[in-house]
Amino acid sequence: MSKKPKLNLSSLFGLLLLLFSLWAISNELREYNYRDVLNNLAAIPKNLLIASIGLTTFGYFAIALYDILAFRYIGFSLNWQKIVFTNFISSVFSNTIGFALLTGSAIRYRFYSTWGISPFAIAQIIAFVNFTFWLGMFALAGFIFLVNPLTIPTQLHLPFATVRPIGVIFLLLIIAYLLGSLIIKKPLRIRSHGFKFPSFKISLAQIAVSSCDWMFAAAVLYVLLPANISLSYLDFLGIYLLAMFAGVVSNVPGGLGVFETVILLILSSKVSAAAILGSLLVYRGVYYFLPFIIAAALLGLYELPLFRNRSPIHTDKHRCQKKN
């Protein structure tokens, strides 16, 4: 008897958000011709494009520290070049494709297990990296939302008029995490394995590193915004974090559509939607697709020699040489 397929509510929610986002973007842009977007795209100065690529590079250096801190947390040692290599490919695939557990986590397992790291240690690394990602978001957004709260667009249908209550919730989570690192000393036992809280020092390092990652990412888009927009980096940082939070929880790959929707809804009153979309397209290209091309090339360069060594032709040749 065949089983009925189960409805994946998370995927359905992500699909609905994607459809809503596409509708919202088309609604914002209905007054503009696609040529307006292309013209605004071409109007971005080359020096700003170079600056955005530089900021992206710094951002991925900050992300590399996630795994380096994770190895310090679990007490394992591995060549830092291997850690940075694995982190870059897994982070880029997670950012661009989404579904981090199926992309970034699988890539980490693929490489770290090859280099002798146990499955349990890899699981600890993956959990640590994911916690670090959210800690920076909560700490930075919590502070920005509290001291410089922005008004939430009514189209998002959230129960708050401003982001300040969200900021309070985020900061309470950070305080709870830091208190846990100070108070909870016994590891959580799951079967024969124990998960322990990071030390207070490592917890602070997680927050600092992840916050830098988020600030660099926001700066990439900020430098690409139209020059005639009157918006400070601090104000934009709050908008970026709200948009990115919506994109991440949507479960849509790379937050595609959801992130753009929030940015457009908030900034379209300050500058034309076509100009904003032009900046967003360049941001996607610089921060997501350019690193993705590089990561895919590195993955190919690493895997291709291994694939050749495992191919039947190579195996038969090796056997013939052995007989002779």
C-alpha positions in Angstrom: 0.0 0.0 0.0 1.5 3.3 -1.1 1.9 6.0 1.5 0.3 9.4 0.9 2.9 12.2 0.5 3.1 14.4 3.6 2.7 18.1 3.1 5.8 20.0 4.0 4.5 23.1 5.7 7.9 24.8 5.8 8.3 24.5 2.0 4.7 25.5 1.4 5.2 28.6 3.6 8.4 29.5 1.7 6.6 29.0 -1.7 3.7 31.3 -0.6 6.1 33.9 0.6 8.0 33.8 -2.7 4.8 34.2 -4.6 3.7 37.1 -2.4 7.2 38.7 -2.9 7.0 38.4 -6.7 3.6 40.0 -6.6 4.8 42.8 -4.3 7.8 43.5 -6.5 5.8 43.6 -9.7 3.3 45.9 -8.0 6.0 48.3 -6.9 7.5 48.3 -10.4 4.3 48.4 -12.5 4.9 52.1 -13.3 8.4 51.5 -14.6 9.8 50.0 -17.8 12.5 47.4 -17.6 14.8 49.9 -19.4 14.6 52.1 -16.3 16.0 49.2 -14.2 18.8 48.6 -16.8 19.7 52.3 -17.0 19.9 52.5 -13.2 22.0 49.4 -13.2 24.5 50.9 -15.7 24.6 54.1 -13.7 26.3 52.6 -10.7 30.0 53.9 -10.7 32.8 51.3 -11.2 34.5 52.5 -8.0 31.4 51.6 -6.0 31.3 48.2 -7.7 35.0 47.6 -6.7 34.2 48.8 -3.2 31.3 46.3 -2.9 33.5 43.4 -4.1 36.1 44.4 -1.4 33.4 44.5 1.3 32.2 41.1 0.1 35.7 39.8 0.5 36.0 41.1 4.1 32.5 39.6 4.8 33.6 36.2 3.8 36.8 36.5 5.8 34.5 37.2 8.8 32.4 34.1 8.0 35.5 32.0 7.8 36.0 32.7 11.5 32.8 30.8 12.2 34.4 27.4 11.6 37.8 28.5 13.1 35.9 29.3 16.3 34.0 26.1 16.1 37.2 24.0 16.0 38.5 25.9 19.0 35.1 25.2 20.8 35.3 21.4 20.2 39.0 21.2 20.9 40.1 19.8 17.6 42.9 21.0 15.3 42.9 21.1 11.5 45.0 23.1 9.0 43.4 26.6 8.8 43.5 26.5 5.0 41.3 23.5 4.9 38.9 25.1 7.4 38.7 28.3 5.3 38.3 26.3 2.1 35.4 24.3 3.5 33.8 27.3 5.2 33.8 29.3 2.0 32.3 26.7 -0.2 29.6 25.6 2.3 28.7 29.2 3.3 28.4 30.3 -0.3 26.2 27.3 -1.2 24.0 27.9 1.9 23.7 31.7 1.2 22.9 31.3 -2.5 20.8 28.0 -2.7 19.4 28.1 0.8 18.4 25.0 2.9 21.6 25.1 4.9 21.2 21.7 6.4 21.1 20.1 2.9 23.8 22.3 1.3 26.3 23.8 3.7 26.1 21.1 6.3 26.5 18.3 3.7 29.5 20.1 2.3 31.1 20.4 5.7 30.5 16.7 6.3 32.0 15.8 2.9 35.2 17.6 3.6 35.8 17.3 7.3 35.0 13.6 7.4 37.6 13.2 4.6 40.2 14.9 6.8 39.5 12.6 9.8 37.0 14.6 11.8 34.4 12.4 13.5 30.7 12.6 12.6 29.8 13.8 16.1 32.5 16.5 16.0 31.1 17.6 12.6 27.6 17.8 14.1 29.0 20.0 16.8 30.7 22.3 14.3 27.5 22.6 12.2 25.4 23.4 15.3 28.0 26.0 16.5 28.2 27.7 13.1 24.4 28.0 12.9 24.2 29.4 16.4 26.9 31.9 15.5 25.0 33.1 12.5 21.9 33.8 14.6 23.8 35.3 17.5 25.2 38.1 15.4 21.8 38.8 13.8 20.0 38.9 17.2 22.7 41.0 18.9 23.1 43.6 16.1 19.5 43.8 15.2 18.4 43.9 18.8 20.7 46.9 19.5 19.7 48.7 16.3 16.0 48.0 16.6 16.0 49.3 20.2 18.0 52.5 19.8 16.9 53.4 16.3 13.5 51.7 15.7 12.1 51.8 12.2 8.4 51.7 11.3 7.3 48.4 9.9 5.4 48.6 6.6 1.7 47.8 7.0 1.9 45.4 4.0 4.0 43.0 6.1 1.0 42.5 8.5 3.1 42.2 11.6 1.6 42.6 15.1 4.1 45.5 15.8 4.1 49.1 14.5 7.9 49.4 15.0 10.7 46.9 15.3 11.5 47.9 18.9 9.6 44.9 20.5 11.5 42.6 18.2 14.7 44.2 19.3 13.8 43.6 23.0 13.1 39.9 22.2 16.4 39.5 20.4 18.4 41.1 23.2 16.8 38.9 25.8 17.8 35.8 23.8 21.4 37.1 23.7 21.4 37.8 27.4 20.0 34.3 28.0 22.8 32.7 25.8 25.6 34.6 27.6 24.1 33.7 31.0 24.0 30.1 29.9 27.7 30.2 29.0 28.5 31.5 32.5 26.2 29.3 34.6 25.7 26.0 32.7 28.9 24.0 33.2 27.6 20.4 32.8 27.2 19.2 29.2 23.9 18.1 27.8 24.0 14.3 27.4 22.5 12.8 24.3 23.1 9.0 24.3 26.9 8.7 24.9 27.7 12.2 23.7 27.8 15.5 25.5 27.0 18.9 24.2 28.4 21.8 26.3 27.9 25.5 26.3 30.7 27.5 24.8 32.8 29.4 27.3 31.9 33.1 27.9 34.9 34.2 25.9 34.0 32.1 22.9 30.4 33.2 23.2 31.5 36.9 23.0 33.7 36.0 20.0 30.7 34.4 18.3 28.7 37.6 18.7 31.5 39.9 17.6 32.4 37.8 14.5 28.9 37.3 13.3 28.0 41.0 13.9 31.0 42.0 11.7 29.7 39.5 9.0 26.3 41.2 9.0 27.7 44.7 9.0 29.9 43.9 6.0 27.0 42.3 4.1 24.8 45.4 4.7 27.6 47.7 3.7 27.9 45.9 0.3 24.3 46.9 -0.6 24.6 50.3 1.1 27.5 51.5 -1.2 25.4 50.4 -4.2 22.3 52.4 -3.4 21.5 55.5 -5.5 23.6 58.5 -4.6 20.6 60.7 -4.2 19.1 58.7 -1.4 19.3 60.4 2.0 19.9 57.5 4.3 22.6 57.0 6.9 24.4 53.6 7.2 22.9 53.1 10.7 19.4 53.7 9.4 20.0 51.4 6.5 21.5 48.7 8.7 18.2 48.4 10.5 16.3 48.1 7.3 18.7 45.5 5.9 18.5 43.4 9.1 14.7 43.4 9.1 14.7 42.4 5.4 17.3 39.7 5.8 15.5 38.3 8.9 12.3 38.0 6.8 14.3 36.4 4.0 16.0 33.8 6.2 12.9 32.7 8.1 11.0 32.5 4.9 13.0 29.4 3.9 13.1 30.7 0.3 16.6 30.0 -1.3 18.8 33.0 -0.5 15.7 34.9 0.7 15.1 35.7 -3.0 12.1 38.0 -3.4 11.3 38.3 0.3 14.4 40.3 1.0 13.8 42.6 -2.0 10.2 43.1 -1.1 11.0 44.5 2.4 13.7 46.8 1.0 11.4 48.1 -1.8 8.5 48.7 0.6 10.6 50.8 3.0 12.9 52.7 0.5 10.5 53.3 -2.4 9.2 56.4 -0.7 12.8 57.9 -0.8 13.9 57.0 -4.3 12.4 55.2 -7.4 11.8 51.5 -7.1 13.6 50.9 -10.4 16.8 52.5 -9.0 16.5 50.4 -5.9 16.0 47.2 -7.9 19.0 48.0 -10.0 21.1 48.2 -6.8 19.6 45.0 -5.5 20.4 43.2 -8.7 24.1 44.2 -8.5 24.1 43.3 -4.8 22.8 39.8 -5.7 25.5 39.5 -8.4 28.4 40.7 -6.2 27.5 39.1 -2.8 25.8 35.8 -4.0 26.5 34.8 -7.6 30.1 35.9 -8.0 31.2 34.0 -4.8 29.0 31.1 -6.0 30.9 30.9 -9.3 34.2 31.0 -7.4 33.1 28.3 -4.9 31.7 26.1 -7.7 35.0 26.4 -9.5 37.0 25.5 -6.4 34.7 22.6 -5.7 35.2 21.4 -9.2 39.0 21.8 -9.1 39.0 19.7 -5.8 36.7 17.0 -6.9 37.8 16.4 -10.5 41.1 14.8 -9.8 39.5 12.6 -7.2 36.8 11.6 -9.7 39.5 10.7 -12.3 41.3 8.6 -9.7 38.1 6.7 -9.0 37.1 6.2 -12.6 36.9 2.7 -14.0 39.5 3.5 -16.7 42.0 4.7 -14.1 41.3 1.7 -11.9 41.9 -0.7 -14.8 45.1 1.0 -15.8 46.3 0.8 -12.2 45.5 -2.9 -12.2 47.4 -3.5 -15.4 50.4 -1.7 -14.1 50.2 -3.8 -11.0 50.1 -7.1 -13.0 53.1 -6.1 -15.1 
